[in-house]
């Protein structure tokens, strides 16, 4: 089996998928792989949206960081 990497314009992607769907499914396997950075960003967004992470303003965050560093 051969591996091919394509870059497809966002506005043409749905047309490309229709083309792939017309091909025999037992002969073609389509993978949509994200980079590890994309996965990390998605994970952080999901965490924020599900209230798993705490967002603080910069000044408060720096103050807390300073306190932790001085306590060591």
C-alpha positions, 0 to 999 in steps of 0.5 A, a space after each residue: 500500500 502507498 501513502 500519499 500526503 495532500 494539502 487541500 484548500 478548505 473550500 475544496 475539501 468537501 468536493 475532495 471527500 466526494 471524490 474519495 467516497 466514489 472510490 472502492 472503500 476496500 482499496 482506499 483508507 483516508 486518515 486525517 492526522 493532526 500534529 501533536 500541537 493541534 491535539 494539545 491545543 484542542 485538548 486545552 480548549 476542551 478542558 477550558 470549555 468543560 471547566 477543567 482548567 482555570 483562566 486567570 488574568 495575567 496580573 493575578 497569575 504573575 502574582 501567584 507565580 511570584 508567591 510560589 517562587 519566593 516560598 521556595 
